[in-house]
Amino acid sequence: MGGHAKYTLRYLPVAQEDLISILDYIAKDNPGRALAFVDKLDDHIKRLENHPFLGRVPRHPKLNEFGYRVMIVESYLVFYIIRGKQIEIHRIIHGSRNLDHLI
């Protein structure tokens, strides 16, 4: 038996902007930690290529309705949608932020 079918990852432009702003924000205090954290985020997100259901279904009804899943990495939430064999990374935001404006 073969292993899991591999999925491809695609970051939406807004998710790429989120990553840059996270990097900038952490880098103000600690540039070394900023790069290490973005690497860690990237490692976690890459795991979705083989295990797309690692993220849980969000409790927020609207997010649930749109088919989002959420993966938690430290205090950040990675929102993504599985479309066929592609995983779309939609947002990467701090857990303390209000999610209503994102929907």
LINZIPE-V639796 format. One record per backbone hydrogen bond with DSSP energy under -0.5 kcal/mol. NH is the residue of the N-H (numbers start at 0). CO is the residue of the C=O. E is the energy in kcal/mol with one decimal. If there is no record, write none. Layout:
BEGIN
nh: (NH/NH)
co: (CO/CO)
e: (E/E)
END
This chain:
BEGIN
nh: (6/7/9/11/11/14/15/16/17/18/19/20/21/22/23/24/25/26/27/28/28/29/30/33/34/35/36/37/38/39/40/41/42/43/44/45/46/46/47/48/49/50/53/55/57/63/64/65/66/67/68/69/70/72/72/75/76/77/78/78/79/80/82/82/83/85/86/87/87/88/88/89/89/90/92/94/96/101/102/102)
co: (48/84/86/9/88/11/11/12/13/14/15/16/17/18/19/20/21/22/23/24/25/25/26/29/30/31/32/33/34/35/36/37/38/39/40/41/42/43/44/45/46/46/50/69/67/59/60/61/63/62/79/55/77/70/75/72/92/70/76/90/68/87/80/85/81/82/7/80/85/9/86/78/87/78/76/74/93/98/98/99)
e: (-2.5/-2.6/-2.6/-0.5/-2.6/-0.9/-1.8/-2.2/-2.0/-2.2/-2.0/-2.5/-2.3/-2.4/-2.6/-2.5/-2.6/-2.4/-1.2/-0.5/-1.0/-2.7/-0.5/-2.0/-1.8/-2.0/-2.9/-2.3/-2.2/-2.1/-2.8/-2.5/-2.6/-2.4/-2.7/-2.5/-1.1/-0.5/-1.5/-1.7/-1.1/-2.0/-1.9/-2.4/-0.6/-2.4/-2.5/-1.8/-1.4/-2.2/-2.6/-3.0/-2.4/-0.5/-2.6/-2.5/-3.5/-3.1/-0.6/-2.8/-2.5/-2.0/-0.6/-3.4/-0.5/-2.5/-3.5/-2.9/-0.6/-2.9/-0.6/-2.6/-0.7/-1.3/-2.3/-3.4/-2.0/-1.8/-0.6/-1.0)
END
